[in-house]
Amino acid sequence: MTDLASRSKHELTALHAQALGDYEAFRARRLRLDMTRGKPSPEQLDLSVGMLSLPGNGDYTTEGGEDARNYGGGPQGLPEARALFAEALGAPVAQIMAADNSSLALMHDCLVYALLKGVAGGAAPWAGERPIAFLCPVPGYDRHFGICEDFGIGMLPVPLTGQGPDMDVVEKLVADPSVKGMWCVPQYSNPTGETYSDETVRRLGAMRTGAPDFRLFWDNAYAVHHLTGHRHKVANILDACTAAGFPNRAFVFASMSKVTFGGAGLAFFASSPENLRWLVARANRRSIGPDKLNQLRHVRFLRDAAGLNALMDAHRAILAPKFAAVTAALEARLGGTGAARWMHPEGGYFITLDVMDGCAKRVVTLAGEAGLALTPAGATYPLGLDPHDRTLRLAPSYPTLDEVRVAAEGISICVELACLEALLRESSRGAAPLRLQA
């Protein structure tokens, strides 16, 4: 299809009338579909339903001979549970903590401890050094930004390049000693799907920071969430930091919330021995220890890294067709129009859809009126403020495949209609035609 921006006003008017008719017909179907969050579908949860009968009556003794029903063992978690994710974390079992279901809770706690107590090797609590700021690659994960917002921590957006954050920008910004940390989703990034290049990881580990107690909050949430037969793997940030002489720089997080059960998975923290001692000391005041029975349940069900990979292959068989359905629908209606572009992720849970500047909020409004719930425009930017009103995050995991096909068709119609509306407004004002920005 010809680029919409090169069409005459007469042609745009005709196309708008057609798109409006398609939209009204879609809205008349009175659908209720939700593409807002990256939740595992019931079909995916059923893959782990056998775990509900584990560890089984009488099976509550750990490899170390502990009774998992009782207190004891400390906050670091069962060694056998830590071993399940050691390969994905890129850390030895001794440098891993296995916690309860939420890696976001671990990130939150680490930031609170840093604010109140300071970090290992740091001179003072971060709260006494206000104002402080975090670097935030964008588009990014709204819940990361929400933690900073909640504690009044400044957020400095850094553009993503397809190979990770723009390191020239990062290296310039971290020279400021008020910059204490940086959020990173290094593999199949939320929402762009990109994986940080080896060179990006090396530079993050080696860069000179103004704050000697700077920390990378390395949220490797999608370490095992592949959508193709190729299991991509991001370079080891712990090794990169150690090689550069900054062994305490990275806090590495991961989770099984999208592996087994969203509400009852396992979360992990990995870092240097000094950082682990720091977190264990804090966590020991907060709790006697994690849910050891749930950790044992995961060990009995998954057994080892091979069992984990087999389960993730089953997840891929469910998820990959849904992602393909979205991109097929976008291409069928929007390909070649210049109205939008979208990522083709090879892992993770999201598809990033960029539309013409100034149109993302209108797309969300149109979709909502047609029964399609989308993540709010701007959610992938700090404070919900997308300076271009351009980026949308699509989450195709939870609906059925048939529902995803229908939703993707509706989203494509909404994008086309919103962009035609904008082009006609600009044409009426005699302004230069809008184009999809790089």
Solvent accessible surface area in square Angstrom, and as a share of the most:
residue,aa,sasa,rsa
1,M,125,0.56
2,T,75,0.44
3,D,49,0.26
4,L,1,0.00
5,A,7,0.06
6,S,69,0.44
7,R,59,0.22
8,S,56,0.36
9,K,104,0.44
10,H,150,0.67
11,E,72,0.32
12,L,8,0.04
13,T,70,0.41
14,A,58,0.45
15,L,30,0.15
16,H,41,0.18
17,A,63,0.49
18,Q,116,0.51
19,A,1,0.01
20,L,71,0.36
21,G,41,0.39
22,D,47,0.24
23,Y,6,0.02
24,E,71,0.32
25,A,63,0.49
26,F,5,0.02
27,R,90,0.33
28,A,76,0.59
29,R,115,0.42
30,R,202,0.74
31,L,41,0.20
32,R,194,0.71
33,L,19,0.09
34,D,75,0.39
35,M,1,0.00
36,T,29,0.17
37,R,74,0.27
38,G,9,0.09
39,K,107,0.45
40,P,15,0.10
41,S,4,0.02
42,P,72,0.45
43,E,102,0.46
44,Q,0,0.00
45,L,59,0.30
46,D,89,0.46
47,L,58,0.29
48,S,0,0.00
49,V,81,0.47
50,G,40,0.38
51,M,1,0.00
52,L,122,0.61
53,S,85,0.55
54,L,48,0.24
55,P,16,0.10
56,G,33,0.32
57,N,167,0.86
58,G,53,0.51
59,D,43,0.22
60,Y,65,0.25
61,T,69,0.40
62,T,9,0.05
63,E,136,0.61
64,G,70,0.68
65,G,56,0.54
66,E,61,0.27
67,D,50,0.26
68,A,5,0.04
69,R,145,0.53
70,N,95,0.49
71,Y,175,0.67
72,G,31,0.30
73,G,53,0.51
74,G,25,0.24
75,P,15,0.09
76,Q,41,0.18
77,G,8,0.07
78,L,3,0.02
79,P,69,0.43
80,E,13,0.06
81,A,0,0.00
82,R,23,0.08
83,A,49,0.38
84,L,5,0.03
85,F,3,0.01
86,A,17,0.13
87,E,114,0.51
88,A,16,0.12
89,L,11,0.05
90,G,26,0.25
91,A,10,0.08
92,P,77,0.48
93,V,48,0.28
94,A,74,0.57
95,Q,40,0.18
96,I,0,0.00
97,M,4,0.02
98,A,0,0.00
99,A,15,0.12
100,D,70,0.36
101,N,52,0.27
102,S,38,0.24
103,S,13,0.09
104,L,53,0.26
105,A,43,0.33
106,L,15,0.07
107,M,3,0.01
108,H,68,0.30
109,D,22,0.11
110,C,0,0.00
111,L,0,0.00
112,V,30,0.17
113,Y,31,0.12
114,A,0,0.00
115,L,8,0.04
116,L,118,0.59
117,K,132,0.56
118,G,3,0.03
119,V,8,0.05
120,A,13,0.10
121,G,76,0.73
122,G,27,0.26
123,A,109,0.84
124,A,40,0.31
125,P,54,0.34
126,W,0,0.00
127,A,42,0.32
128,G,70,0.67
129,E,68,0.30
130,R,106,0.39
131,P,115,0.72
132,I,3,0.02
133,A,11,0.08
134,F,0,0.00
135,L,0,0.00
136,C,0,0.00
137,P,11,0.07
138,V,13,0.07
139,P,19,0.12
140,G,7,0.07
141,Y,41,0.16
142,D,32,0.17
143,R,113,0.41
144,H,2,0.01
145,F,7,0.03
146,G,33,0.32
147,I,14,0.07
148,C,0,0.00
149,E,97,0.43
150,D,109,0.56
151,F,57,0.24
152,G,56,0.53
153,I,5,0.03
154,G,34,0.33
155,M,30,0.13
156,L,60,0.30
157,P,72,0.46
158,V,0,0.00
159,P,67,0.42
160,L,30,0.15
161,T,81,0.47
162,G,38,0.36
163,Q,106,0.47
164,G,0,0.00
165,P,3,0.02
166,D,40,0.21
167,M,10,0.05
168,D,101,0.52
169,V,50,0.29
170,V,0,0.00
171,E,60,0.27
172,K,163,0.69
173,L,51,0.25
174,V,0,0.00
175,A,64,0.50
176,D,68,0.35
177,P,85,0.53
178,S,36,0.23
179,V,1,0.00
180,K,6,0.03
181,G,0,0.00
182,M,0,0.00
183,W,4,0.02
184,C,1,0.01
185,V,11,0.06
186,P,0,0.00
187,Q,2,0.01
188,Y,5,0.02
189,S,7,0.05
190,N,4,0.02
191,P,0,0.00
192,T,8,0.05
193,G,11,0.11
194,E,22,0.10
195,T,36,0.21
196,Y,5,0.02
197,S,28,0.18
198,D,103,0.53
199,E,86,0.39
200,T,9,0.05
201,V,1,0.01
202,R,126,0.46
203,R,61,0.22
204,L,0,0.00
205,G,0,0.00
206,A,35,0.27
207,M,9,0.04
208,R,184,0.67
209,T,31,0.18
210,G,29,0.28
211,A,1,0.01
212,P,133,0.84
213,D,8,0.04
214,F,4,0.02
215,R,7,0.02
216,L,0,0.00
217,F,0,0.00
218,W,4,0.01
219,D,3,0.02
220,N,9,0.04
221,A,24,0.19
222,Y,11,0.04
223,A,12,0.09
224,V,11,0.06
225,H,8,0.03
226,H,19,0.08
227,L,14,0.07
228,T,47,0.27
229,G,65,0.62
230,H,113,0.50
231,R,111,0.40
232,H,54,0.24
233,K,127,0.54
234,V,14,0.08
235,A,29,0.23
236,N,49,0.25
237,I,5,0.02
238,L,16,0.08
239,D,92,0.48
240,A,20,0.16
241,C,0,0.00
242,T,82,0.48
243,A,94,0.73
244,A,34,0.26
245,G,54,0.52
246,F,53,0.22
247,P,62,0.39
248,N,27,0.14
249,R,11,0.04
250,A,0,0.00
251,F,0,0.00
252,V,3,0.02
253,F,0,0.00
254,A,1,0.01
255,S,12,0.08
256,M,0,0.00
257,S,24,0.16
258,K,48,0.20
259,V,0,0.00
260,T,2,0.01
261,F,27,0.11
262,G,34,0.32
263,G,66,0.63
264,A,39,0.30
265,G,0,0.00
266,L,1,0.01
267,A,0,0.00
268,F,0,0.00
269,F,0,0.00
270,A,0,0.00
271,S,0,0.00
272,S,9,0.06
273,P,68,0.43
274,E,69,0.31
275,N,0,0.00
276,L,12,0.06
277,R,154,0.56
278,W,20,0.07
279,L,2,0.01
280,V,37,0.21
281,A,45,0.35
282,R,62,0.23
283,A,15,0.12
284,N,87,0.45
285,R,216,0.79
286,R,157,0.57
287,S,44,0.29
288,I,107,0.54
289,G,25,0.24
290,P,20,0.13
291,D,72,0.37
292,K,17,0.07
293,L,59,0.29
294,N,12,0.06
295,Q,1,0.00
296,L,0,0.00
297,R,57,0.21
298,H,0,0.00
299,V,14,0.08
300,R,72,0.26
301,F,58,0.24
302,L,5,0.02
303,R,189,0.69
304,D,74,0.38
305,A,33,0.25
306,A,71,0.55
307,G,24,0.23
308,L,6,0.03
309,N,41,0.21
310,A,63,0.49
311,L,18,0.09
312,M,10,0.05
313,D,51,0.27
314,A,34,0.27
315,H,2,0.01
316,R,67,0.24
317,A,72,0.56
318,I,23,0.12
319,L,7,0.03
320,A,31,0.24
321,P,56,0.35
322,K,6,0.03
323,F,11,0.05
324,A,60,0.47
325,A,14,0.10
326,V,1,0.00
327,T,23,0.14
328,A,64,0.49
329,A,21,0.17
330,L,0,0.00
331,E,100,0.45
332,A,90,0.70
333,R,58,0.21
334,L,1,0.01
335,G,17,0.16
336,G,52,0.50
337,T,0,0.00
338,G,23,0.22
339,A,0,0.00
340,A,10,0.08
341,R,80,0.29
342,W,29,0.10
343,M,69,0.31
344,H,128,0.57
345,P,20,0.12
346,E,76,0.34
347,G,0,0.00
348,G,1,0.01
349,Y,2,0.01
350,F,12,0.05
351,I,0,0.00
352,T,2,0.01
353,L,0,0.00
354,D,14,0.07
355,V,0,0.00
356,M,1,0.00
357,D,35,0.18
358,G,43,0.42
359,C,2,0.01
360,A,0,0.00
361,K,128,0.54
362,R,92,0.34
363,V,0,0.00
364,V,31,0.18
365,T,64,0.37
366,L,4,0.02
367,A,0,0.00
368,G,45,0.43
369,E,94,0.42
370,A,2,0.01
371,G,7,0.07
372,L,1,0.00
373,A,41,0.32
374,L,13,0.06
375,T,3,0.02
376,P,90,0.57
377,A,15,0.12
378,G,2,0.02
379,A,16,0.13
380,T,3,0.02
381,Y,24,0.09
382,P,12,0.08
383,L,104,0.52
384,G,34,0.33
385,L,121,0.60
386,D,19,0.10
387,P,105,0.66
388,H,82,0.37
389,D,25,0.13
390,R,29,0.11
391,T,5,0.03
392,L,3,0.02
393,R,4,0.02
394,L,1,0.00
395,A,1,0.00
396,P,0,0.00
397,S,0,0.00
398,Y,92,0.35
399,P,8,0.05
400,T,78,0.45
401,L,54,0.27
402,D,97,0.50
403,E,67,0.30
404,V,0,0.00
405,R,121,0.44
406,V,36,0.21
407,A,0,0.00
408,A,0,0.00
409,E,76,0.34
410,G,0,0.00
411,I,0,0.00
412,S,1,0.01
413,I,6,0.03
414,C,1,0.00
415,V,0,0.00
416,E,10,0.05
417,L,1,0.00
418,A,1,0.01
419,C,0,0.00
420,L,0,0.00
421,E,29,0.13
422,A,4,0.03
423,L,4,0.02
424,L,31,0.15
425,R,126,0.46
426,E,24,0.11
427,S,39,0.25
428,S,77,0.50
429,R,164,0.60
430,G,69,0.66
431,A,42,0.33
432,A,83,0.64
433,P,70,0.44
434,L,44,0.22
435,R,114,0.42
436,L,39,0.19
437,Q,78,0.35
438,A,126,0.97
